[in-house]
Amino acid sequence: MPQGPYGPPNPYNQPPPQGPYAPGPYAQQQPYGPPPVPPQQQPYGWGAPPVAPPPKRRPLVVILAVVGGLVALGVAGAVMRGVEEASGSGYPDAEYTLDLPRTLLDGRYELARNLSDSEAARTIEDQAVGAPGYKDVKAAVAQYSLGGDDTKGTLVVSGMYGRFKNPDRVRESLLDGAAEGEDSQIAISAQDFHPDGADGTTVTCEVLTKDQGDTKLTVPICAWGDGNTGAAVAELTTATATTDPLEIDLDKAAATTAQVRAEMRKPIR
């Protein structure tokens, strides 16, 4: 790969290991070009692939698409807004990537859709090219189903890896972007947690509500950011989708996010 204005290629430009559930290597980094345009000019209206209206007995098929769109928007928002507040004198070394394993959370969730090689994910990567505060960004976006059945529950992970000057701003921007989804409202404001297994990394959680026809969905979302990785995580089940936002256990959601981070974040060898 030709050398860019930020120096020679580094380990993030190597394709990730392939497995039986991966659709292929991540998209190649796009050539450097003009600076990203302001967020209001970006085509943010993407999320999960469109699905036909499901029968009423399958409400989580609709929920999965809704949450996928919310969290995917968060990734794009992180790239565009985080550049304004990048700080520090240098970028961290490339030490970790985000993997999308076949299962998450001790096998409870199975990989349903790997969207990391989608056109939308490539748009995120393109936006980050040359943006201050971000280097070598690759998207890691996937949807997991509870026990292999997305009508019972879904876990959406929408993140990126690279080298980030301001991890705190990456985390905050992921949540800001998700909250800007159409018909979304913040029901419980963002709170910081330091769950076991997060290696001291802050996990921030909030609860959104999302109007979906005659139903108001409750969507708890948490995010982390460190020098190499950042992601937003949303878990919904049939038991929590219509729960009163005040009854959502954010401590538990933060612990779940810390475990997702531990299972996805892999050292570069």
N, C-alpha and C positions, 0 to 999 in steps of 0.2 A: 504494500500500500504506500502511495507517495507521502512524503513527509509534509505535514501541514504547518500552519503558523505557530502551533503550540508545541512543536517538537516531534520527535519520532514516534511511531506507533508503540503502543504498550500492550500489556497482556489482555486488555479488554477487546482488542481487535482480533483476537483469536476466536474462532467459532466454538461454542460450548459443546461439551460431549453430547453425543446423540444417544437416544434410548428408544425403546419400542413405542413410547408415547409422544415423542417429539416429532413435529411435522417437518423439520429440516432446520438448517442453520439460520440464525438470526439474519435479518437483512444487513447488507454491508453498509458501513458508514457512508453517507452521501457526501459529495464534494462540498467544500466550503463555498458559501455563497453569501448573498446579502444578509444583513442582520434580520432576525425574526421581526415580523410586523407586529404592531400592538395587538393585545389579546382580542380586542373587539373585532379585529379583522380576520381572526382565525376561524376555520370551519370546525367548531367544537362539537357539532351535533352528532357524535358517534358514540357507540356503545356496543352492546351485544348484537349479534346478527339478528335481523328481524325474524319474528316467528308469527305463525298464524294465531288468531285468537284461540286460546285454549278453552276447553270445557271448564265449567265452574269447579269441578273436583280436582283441578290441577292449578291452584292459584300460584304456586311457586314458580311455574314456568314464566308467568308475567313478572313476578317479583325479581327473578333472576335477570331478566332483560333490563328492568328498571335500575337495579343496583349496579349492574355492569356499566350502564351509561353514567351513573353518578360517579363511580370511582374512576372510570376511565377519564372523565372530565378532570378529575383531581390531578391526574398525572400531567396532563397538558397544562393545567393551571400552575403546577409547581414549576415547570420549566419557564413559563412566561413571567410569573411574578417573582420567583426566587432570584432572577438575575438582577433585580433592582437593589437587593440588599445583601449581595455576596460580600463577604468580608474575609480578612486574613491575608497573610503575605504570600501564601503559596498553596498549591493543591496537595492533598494527601497522596501517598503512594497507592497504586492499584494493588489491593490485597484481597478483595472479596468480590464475588459476583452473586447474583440471585439465580438459583436453580429452580426449576419447576418439577418437583418430584412426582412420581406416579400417585402417591398418597400424601396427605397431610394430617396433622393432629393425631399421631399414633395410629394412622390407618383408617380413621373414621371417615375421612373425605377422600374421594377418588377424582382424579383429573378428568374433567368433562370436556373442556375447550381450552386449548392453548392458543391465545391470540397474539403472542409476541411477534409473530411474523406477518401480522395483518397490515393492511395499508394504514390503518389508524395508528398502530404502534410505530410504523416507520415515520409517520408525520411527527410524532413526539420526538423521535431521534433527530429528524431534520431540524426541528425548531431549536434544539439544543446546540447545533453546530455553531461554534463561534460565540455562543452566549456567555457573558461573564459569569463566573461562579460555577460553570458546568463544563466538564470535559469527558469525552469518550462515553457518552450516554447511550445505553441500550435499554430498551423496554422489556419488562417481564410482566405479562398480563395473562391471567388465567381464571377460569371458573372451575370450582370443584363441587361435586354433588355428595350429599350425605349418604353413605352406604351405596353409592352408585345410582341414587334415585333423586333427581333434582326436585321432585314433587314433595319430598320430605324436608329438604334443607339444601342451602347453597352457601358456599364460601367463595367470595370474590376477592382476589388479590391483584392489585393494580400498582405496579411499581417500576422502578428503574435502578440500574446500577451504573457506576462510573466513578468519577472523582468530583466531590462536592466541597466547595469552600465553606459553606454555611449549612451544616446538617439540620440545625434547628429550623431554619427558614424552609428547607425542603419539606420537613414534617408538617409545618404549619400550612404551607401552600397546598399540600395534598388535600388537607381537610377543607381549606378555603375553596378550592376548585370543586370538590364534591358538593359543598353547600350551595354552589351557584347553579346546580342543575334545575331544569325547568320544573316549576310547581314544588320546589323543595323549600322547607323551612327548618331553621335550627330550633329544636325543641329543648335540648339540654346543651348548654354552652360547653366549649372545649375545656377539659380538665386534664392535668398532667399526672401520670402514674410512673412508678419505677418498679415494675413487677420482677419477681425472681426470674432468672434466666435471660434477662435483657442486657446483662453485662454493664449495667449502669446507664444504658441508653434510655432516654425518656420516651415513653409512649403516651401520646395524646389522644383522647377519645371524646366524641360528642355523639349526640343522638339527633338525627334528622327525621322529619316526617315528609312523606311524599304522597301527594294526591294521585290516586289511580282510579279513575271513574268515581264510583260511590264509596270507595274505600280509602282510608288514610293509612298508609303503611308506616310502620316504625322501623327506622334504619339506623342501628348503631354502627358507627365507623371509627376505627382507630388507625393511627399512623405512627411510623417511626422514621427517623432519618439519622444516618451516621455518615462518616466520611466517604463511604463507598456505596451504600445502599439506602433506599428509601421506598416505602410502600404503604398504601392504604389497604386495610382489611375490613371487609364487611361480612358478617355471618348472620343469616336469617334462617329460621326454621318455621314450621307451621305454628309452633307455640309462641314465637316471639314477633311474628310479622305484624300482628294487630295489638300487641301489648301496649299498655299505657307507657309513654316514654319515661315517666317518673319511676317505673318499676324495672327498668333495664339495669342490670348489674354491670356497671362500667368497670369495676375492679376485675370481674371475670372476663370481660371483653378485652381488657388490657393484657391479662395473663394469656389469653388465647393468641393475641397478636404477637406477644413475646415468643410464644412457642412456634408460631408460623415463621417468625424471623429466624429462630434457631434452626429450623428444619430446611429453610430455603437458602440461607446465607452460607456460601461455601468459599473456603480459601482458594486462592489461585495457586496451583502447584507448579 
